[in-house]
Amino acid sequence: MRHQPIEKPLDTYIDGESRLETYWEHKELQDSFKKIVKGNLPKGFKVSNNTIEGIIENFGIRGIQFGNWVTLEDKYNYLAALQLSMLDLNSVLKFTQPALGQGLLALSFGARGKSSALAHFEPGNFVINTTRYKREDVLLKEMALNKRPVRVDLSKEWRFVNTGGIGSFAHEYGHFLDYYVSNLIEPVKGADFLTGPWGSVSTRKIEYPDKYPLHQLAENLFQNIIFDENGKETRYRKMIKTEGSYINMRQEIFARMFEQYIFYKLRQLKRSNKFLSKKKYNDWYYLKTSEIKRLVPLIDQLMDEIRKRVN
């Protein structure tokens, strides 16, 4: 059998981009990341920025941590997916890129796991942790225990996209915004988050003084999630209040809504991103598309006002 020769590109630097970078971007990356993003690679994506230094500089990230079991290949894949996701996130938020992290947000992959959580945000430390994808042997044991049919494809590529904390980033970034704005942009005594005191499940409307416009916008938004224009409980509120208090926490309702908002706005741009958003709970934990659509003008207004203060 005659084998085709392997093409060896020359790594020649031309106008800020090497031929090697161009080669991989057009020959390999487009196909590789179709499993994470739908559509062309976002504007501004560069292979040379898939480094800790590149992510920190471009997006205002304080630092990135990896666990002991995250390989060099995994690190590159997480950094590349992170760059894609930051660019997609900002296509909606329209912050200046360094304003996304404010030099304060830190990221962790497979290093700061929390029991039963695929991902979580650490208030105070400003850290978003994403759980590493599952090992094949662990996944096989879980499937056997749950009597689930074994997939033919349990490759590392499949497990990277479909297990672990992938799909949680927009949700956790929503927690970051909720906490960051309330602590550093518009501090309010007794309100750790824009959405109110940490862990609150109260539906009572909070009225803030005029000097706290962001908190009031967030509160108005929250009220529109759980009550309709006639003051009656929404379908969503009736559905989730039968669940435990965690699902009813103001901060969790806001983060799920923010995640769906990002997904909805990306769809308007004919894009999707599995690193940013992927359903992790039962359907009733989420708002319907029609319900998100009703809230979009209010969320847009809140994000517009936040943008003015963080850029």
RAURWO-V356236 format. One record per pair of residues at least 24 apart in sequence whose C-alpha atoms are under 7 Angstrom apart, sorted by the first residue. I is the first residue (numbers start at 1). J is the second residue. If there is no record, write none. Layout:
# RAURWO-V356236
[[I J] [I J]]
This chain:
# RAURWO-V356236
[[21 47] [36 161] [36 273] [36 274] [36 275] [37 272] [37 273] [37 274] [38 271] [38 272] [38 273] [39 271] [42 84] [42 87] [42 88] [45 84] [50 76] [50 79] [50 80] [50 83] [51 79] [55 83] [58 97] [58 98] [59 97] [59 98] [59 99] [59 100] [59 101] [60 98] [60 99] [60 100] [60 101] [60 102] [60 103] [61 101] [61 102] [61 103] [61 104] [61 105] [61 106] [62 103] [62 104] [62 105] [62 106] [63 106] [63 107] [64 106] [64 107] [64 108] [65 107] [65 108] [65 109] [65 111] [66 108] [66 109] [66 110] [66 111] [67 109] [67 110] [67 111] [70 110] [81 275] [85 273] [85 275] [85 276] [89 262] [92 262] [92 265] [93 303] [95 307] [95 311] [96 311] [99 310] [99 311] [118 164] [118 165] [119 165] [119 168] [120 172] [121 172] [121 175] [121 176] [126 176] [128 172] [130 165] [131 164] [131 165] [132 164] [132 165] [133 159] [133 160] [133 163] [133 164] [134 159] [134 163] [134 164] [166 274] [166 275] [167 274] [167 275] [167 276] [167 277] [167 278] [168 275] [168 276] [168 277] [168 278] [169 275] [169 276] [169 277] [170 259] [170 276] [170 277] [171 255] [171 256] [171 258] [171 259] [172 255] [174 255] [174 258] [175 251] [175 255] [186 212] [194 218] [195 219] [195 250] [195 251] [199 249] [199 250] [200 249] [200 250] [201 245] [201 248] [201 249] [201 250] [214 302] [217 302] [218 302] [221 298] [236 287] [239 284] [240 284] [240 285] [256 286] [261 292]]
